[in-house]
Amino acid sequence: MNMDELVKRINKLAHKAKAEGLTEEETKERAVLREQYIAAFRKNLCAQLDNTYIIEPDGTKHKLGHK
């Protein structure tokens, strides 16, 4: 499931939860989908940060490292 489909399904379950409530199965599905979304978000953010450089005033640049 790609990110767009994942977000659409999470949103659909959120709207249903507010309107009429969710079954136990749907609640479990929502939890799993949220975990998948967060994992994908973190992976994308780490990839972006791995390709981020800091440019110093003297013109030198270095990679943004892990803390």
C-alpha positions in Angstrom: 0.0 0.0 0.0 1.5 3.3 -1.0 1.5 6.4 1.2 -1.5 8.0 -0.5 -3.7 4.9 -0.1 -2.5 4.6 3.5 -3.5 8.1 4.3 -6.9 7.8 2.6 -7.7 4.6 4.5 -6.6 6.2 7.8 -8.7 9.2 7.1 -11.7 7.1 6.2 -11.4 5.2 9.4 -11.1 8.4 11.4 -14.2 9.8 9.8 -16.1 6.6 10.5 -14.9 6.6 14.1 -16.3 10.1 14.7 -19.6 9.4 12.8 -20.6 6.0 14.0 -17.7 4.3 15.8 -15.4 1.4 14.8 -15.6 -2.3 15.2 -12.8 -4.0 17.1 -11.3 -5.2 13.8 -11.3 -1.7 12.3 -9.7 -0.3 15.5 -6.9 -2.8 15.2 -6.5 -2.0 11.4 -6.3 1.7 12.2 -3.6 1.1 14.8 -1.6 -1.0 12.3 -2.0 1.6 9.5 -0.9 4.4 11.9 2.3 2.4 12.8 3.0 1.8 9.1 2.5 5.5 8.3 4.8 6.6 11.2 7.5 4.2 10.1 7.4 5.4 6.5 7.4 9.0 7.6 10.5 8.4 9.8 12.3 6.6 7.0 11.6 9.4 4.6 12.7 12.0 7.1 16.0 10.2 7.8 16.7 9.9 4.1 16.2 13.6 3.7 18.4 14.4 6.7 21.1 12.1 5.4 21.3 14.3 2.3 21.3 17.6 4.2 24.5 19.7 4.4 25.4 22.6 6.6 27.2 25.4 4.8 29.5 27.4 7.2 30.1 31.1 6.8 33.6 30.4 5.4 32.0 28.3 2.6 32.9 24.8 3.9 30.1 22.3 4.1 29.6 19.2 6.1 26.9 16.6 6.4 24.3 16.9 9.1 25.2 14.0 11.4 23.2 11.8 13.8 23.1 12.9 17.4 
